[in-house]
Amino acid sequence: MELQNGRPASAEGRLEKEIKVYDFLDKLGVTYGRVDHDAAMTMEACAEVDRVLGTAMCKNLFLCNRQRTDFYLLLTPGEKKFKTKFLSKELGVARLSFGEAEYLEEFMDLTPGSVTVLGLMNDTEKRVQLVIDEDVLQEDAVCCHPCINTSSLRISKEDMMEKIIPAMQHEPIIVRLETE
């Protein structure tokens, strides 16, 4: 596992949705570090990736209300404990739960284990509300997958907040999540 700068030299063996992320970032003039690795399905599996990237991966959680009419993508520090009751309180939404894979794929062209803020570039109908735990904004960089969990990217917080999120047209809600 080795830190690379920018997109892979070749698109061979890579999914179209991953290449689409690199095209999007390059078009915005965003510089980023990239690490290719075995599939990382859990935060624990990201520990070595974090070491190579030099920062911790964000936990990206796809959530919905009980009626499955409102959907949320939460970015929170990977090591932070998450309880839906605290986010429900912050958002004024009753009974949040994890969103089903079918909605994740339909709205953001993602599969479980590869949830990422960059999937919002595929949410052209704005079905998913971006929610960011303010603790994420204390870091210099945001780490996330490029819509596939066999690569991870390190992007500056400034580029994420000032270029990427505005280009995806998903105004974030910033929350302060309690842990207990």
N, C-alpha and C positions, 0 to 999 in steps of 0.2 A: 504494500500500500504506500503510495507516494503522492505527495502534494503536487498538483499540476496547476498551471495558470491558464484559465480560459477553457474553451471548448476542446473536445477530443480532436485529434488530428484527422480521424476518419469516423464516418457515421456507420461504418460496417458493424453489424451486430447490435446496434442500438435502436430502440424504439423511436418511431416518428415523434411521439409526444415529448421525448427527452430532447431530441434535436430542435423541436419547436421552442423549447425553453431557452436553449443556447442562442437561437436566432433572435428571440425576444430580448434577451439580456444584451446581446451584441448590438442590436438596433438602438437600445437605450444608452449605449456607451458605458455599461456597467462592467467593471473589472471584478473578477471572482476567482477564488481558488477552488479546485475540484479534486476530489479523491474518488477513485473507483474502488469498489470493494464487493465482498459477497453480500447477498441480500441481508439487509438489516431490518428485521421485523419488530424489534423492541428497542427501548431506550438502552437497555443493558448491552445489546449488540452494537450500539453506537459508541461505546466507550473508547475503543481503539481509534475509530474514525475521529472522535473528538480530539484525541491526543495529536493525531496527524494534522488536523485543521487548526489546532491551537486554541480552540474555544468549544464550549458545550453546544450540542445540538438542541434546538428548540423542540419541545413536545408540541405536536400539531394535532388537535383533537377535533373531530367532526361531530357536531352535536345537533340535536333537534328538540323541539317542544313535543309534548305528548301527542298533539294532533298531527304532527308531521307536516306542519304548514310553515314553520319558521326554522331556518337552518343556520348554524354558526360554525365558524372555524376559529378555534381558540389557539393562540400561540402563547405558551407559558414555558418557563425554564424547565429543562428536562428532568432535573432533580427535584423539582417542587411537587409536593403532594397535591393532588387535585380532588376536590369534592364538588359535585354538581350543585349542592345547596348554596355554596358561596357565590358561584357564578349566577345562579338563578336569582339570587338576591340582588346582585349588582345590576343585572339586566332587567329586573322586574318581570321575569318570566317564570311561570310555575312548571315544575317537573321536567327539567332538562334530562335528556338521556343521550347515549351515543347513537349517532345516525347510522342507518343501514347502508350496507355496501352498494345497493342498487342506486340510492340517491347520490352517493359519493361518485359513482361512475357517471351517472346521468348529468350531474351538475358540473363536475370538475375533471372528468376523464381520469379518475384516480381509482386505485384499488387499496384495500386495507394494507397497512404497512408502508405505504408510499405517500401518505397524506402530507401535504406541503402547502405553504402559503402560495407557492408558484402555480398551484392548480387553479387559483382564482382567475388566471388569464383565460381559462376555458369557460368560466361562468359568465357568459355574455348576457344572460338574462338576469343577472344580479340576484340569484336565489339564495346566496350564502352571504351572511353578514360576518365580516372580519372582526374579531375581538382579540385585542392584544393585552396581555398581563403587563403592567408597567415595569415589572422586574426584567422583562426581555429588553426593554429600552435602556437598561443600565449597562448593557454590554456594548462593546465596540462593533461587534459583528453579529449577524444572524446566520445560523447554519440550517440548511434545509436540503431536501432532496429535489432533484430536477424532474419531478413527476414520475420517478422510478426509484426504487430503494436499493439500487446497486451502484449509485453514485451519490455523493453529498457535496454541497457547495458552501463556501464561506463568502458571504456578501457583507459589505460594510452596512452598518445600521443606517447611515445617511443615504446610501443608494437605495436601500430597501424602503425607507420612509419618504424620501424625496423624489425618487424616480420610478421605482417598480410599482409600489402600491398605487400612486396616482395614475400610472399608465394602465393599470388593471381596473381602475375606476371603482375601487372598493374602499370607501372611506372607513377607516377603522374606528371602533369604539375602544377606548383605553380604559382598563379596569384595574382595580387594586384587589387582588385575590388573597383572602385570608387562607391560612393552612389549618387552623384549628379554631 
